[in-house]
Amino acid sequence: MNIGILGGGLSGIATAYFLQKNDRINSIEILERESEPGGLCRSFNLNGLSYDIGPHIIFSKDNEILDLMINILGENKNKLKRSNKIYYKKSFIKYPFENELSALPEDDKKYCLNTFLHNPYENIDADNLLKFFLKTFGEGITNTYLKPYNEKIWKFDLSFMDTQMVDRIPKPPREDIINSAAGIPTEGYLHQLYFYYPRKGGIKSLIKAFTNQFDDRVSVIPNSHVIDLRRIHNKWKIKTDQGCLREYDLIISTIPVQSLAEIYQTDMPKEIIESVNDLKYNSIIIAIINVRKDNLGDNFAVMVPDKKVIFHRISKLDFLGESYRKEDGSTTLMAEITYSKGSPIDKMSSKEVERKIIEGLEDVQFIDHREQINFIETRRFEYAYVLCDLNHRSNMNLIRNYFAGQGIRLCGRFGEFEYLNMDAVIRHAKDLSEEIGKNLPC
Ligand SMILES: Cc1cc2nc3c(=O)[nH]c(=O)nc-3n(C[C@H](O)[C@H](O)[C@H](O)COP(=O)(O)OP(=O)(O)OC[C@H]3O[C@@H](n4cnc5c(N)ncnc54)[C@H](O)[C@@H]3O)c2cc1C
């Protein structure tokens, strides 16, 4: 059995890692468009600093997968305690927002507390994201933070978004919110309170740790942009943009389903084409900004719900450990900006984006003035966030069943087109590999 995996991001790499445990598999080839594997888990280097596509922290409720991620890194990891804030009306409020209501101006605090304790939305059917926030947190917390911040990330009307990303968030206990307003410290989202991060090299080290475990049946073939996939006499034939032809018994696709639909040479039913075209996603711009001095203290990530500011989150990379700090005493920030295709941000040049970021940093006073910036660099990534609108679930059920019927297995964040973090991607890769293993001919 020879297996071809389309895409060498974490899901492609992890799928190969698990599949190689099966002796009946002769070869596994991972075809990756870029010059190196990793996808969204790549890290880049600028003036000696490693940085990710938005800092990729390692955490999970899935203990088996968390153990795998931290064990595979060996000594190359730091365990860190979250120190995240929300910047609201010139104050830093501890994250999650509802856990430090006492830090809000008096009127905002009362609004959040009273509308949580006496919530007319408590019993509504939360069939979209906005209703979920209103029902779970009340009007004050929703309007003050959750709504503006989420609109800023998603660039989409929350009442047209599905609740699948949040439906496991429990309603905070009344006592926690009362304590939070009274200034008694509480912690939320405990599964991310402590997290891991590679001691050096950025999240790319996780990819390297997996590929180091590959045996000689597994190969990653970089610079292999797959442009044509077809099935001929029970074999899968693929062609890359370099004209390279390859043949496999089984195909696993981790590339965006939109790309898969484009390269798959077949008469695809109209309803599948329409469903694929209806899928929505956001792209991201990340900017790395090295400054002589910042005003973020020892915080790591700071969320900025204010829509006048272009970025939604600033992270201070120095927090991640010694190898992410420069010796000259300067600090390094990362700004994240999401956008959708054809939107005004999409049309901005890199220079314009940089100018807006710098204006934003000055506006919220994270830096005193622009002369403090040593260097800034931006990068864009098309597929960053799956947007779960109200059609997403039905669209993806149709698409998944269609490709399963064709014998193409989907895996990964954009392969399955689901909101999956690294831990979920690895879990799905493991489950898929085991299922494939069980069904292999003896
Ligand atoms: C800003 C941001 C921050 C994040 N932070 C975290 C975090 O803190 N913690 C966490 O757990 N997760 C985080 N994630 C999620 C994490 O990045 C993803 O879950 C994971 O990287 C997805 O891996 P993947 O392999 O499924 O997809 P991808 O990484 O997108 O991989 C797909 C691969 O397919 C390749 N490809 C595409 N088309 C073709 C083609 N035609 N031929 C060949 N190759 C092709 C691409 O080049 C890419 O390498 C974050 C994501 C983003 C965007």
The ligand as a Gaussian input file, in Angstrom:
#p B3LYP/6-31G(d) Opt

LIG

0 1
 C       -2.999000      32.937000      13.750000
 C       -3.122000      31.516000      14.207000
 C       -2.752000      31.193000      15.508000
 C       -2.891000      29.875000      15.951000
 N       -2.534000      29.581000      17.230000
 C       -2.659000      28.326000      17.693000
 C       -2.282000      28.013000      19.046000
 O       -1.850000      28.887000      19.793000
 N       -2.432000      26.724000      19.460000
 C       -2.937000      25.740000      18.650000
 O       -3.059000      24.585000      19.096000
 N       -3.295000      26.009000      17.369000
 C       -3.179000      27.268000      16.871000
 N       -3.515000      27.555000      15.570000
 C       -4.067000      26.466000      14.729000
 C       -2.961000      25.647000      14.013000
 O       -2.174000      26.496000      13.232000
 C       -3.652000      24.625000      13.081000
 O       -4.515000      23.804000      13.807000
 C       -2.671000      23.709000      12.353000
 O       -1.473000      24.332000      12.004000
 C       -3.363000      23.179000      11.081000
 O       -2.539000      22.283000      10.389000
 P       -3.021000      21.652000       8.991000
 O       -1.952000      20.767000       8.550000
 O       -4.374000      21.088000       9.159000
 O       -3.198000      22.887000       7.998000
 P       -2.105000      23.797000       7.283000
 O       -1.073000      24.178000       8.262000
 O       -2.864000      24.865000       6.593000
 O       -1.408000      22.831000       6.204000
 C       -1.865000      22.620000       4.907000
 C       -0.646000      22.461000       4.024000
 O       -1.064000      22.162000       2.687000
 C       -0.180000      22.812000       1.786000
 N       -0.870000      22.924000       0.498000
 C       -1.951000      23.680000       0.166000
 N       -2.309000      23.469000      -1.117000
 C       -1.447000      22.550000      -1.611000
 C       -1.316000      21.901000      -2.865000
 N       -2.167000      22.147000      -3.882000
 N       -0.302000      21.007000      -3.043000
 C        0.545000      20.719000      -2.014000
 N        0.464000      21.312000      -0.800000
 C       -0.520000      22.206000      -0.593000
 C        0.083000      24.157000       2.480000
 O        1.253000      24.762000       1.974000
 C        0.206000      23.716000       3.939000
 O        1.540000      23.392000       4.266000
 C       -3.410000      28.863000      15.089000
 C       -3.756000      29.204000      13.773000
 C       -3.615000      30.504000      13.333000
 C       -3.983000      30.852000      11.929000

